[in-house]
Amino acid sequence: MKTWIAREELKKRLDERLPTIVFEALPAKYFDHAHIPGAHQLDHQNVKPQSTLHAQDKSSTIVVYCASATCHNSDQAADGLVALGYQDVRVYVGGKKDWVEAGLPVDGK
């Protein structure tokens, strides 16, 4: 099932080290520049290779985000993950823009 997650809940999950797999559904060049710490890059049009590498357990909590609320890559990736049988897929709608504007840290070059 696909649901939504707010920045505060995602930050809390990461701060408390709750089992959460985070995927950025943007091309590698954007991921390499800056991404939420601990995130993995995910091709929103072909989710299977990276998802099976980083999330073998279909009951894992997965959070997918992209650039901002106007970017739909995260929705497309989340739909792909649900179609593969993942049961707890959450979309962080605000995405990287919301995260950065809140002054939260990013990893990258």
Secondary structure by P-SEA (a helix, b strand, c coil): ccccccaaaaaaaaaaccbbbbbbcccaaaaaacccccbbbbccccccccccccccccccbbbbbccccccaaaaaaaaaaaaacccbbbbccccaaaaaaaccccccc
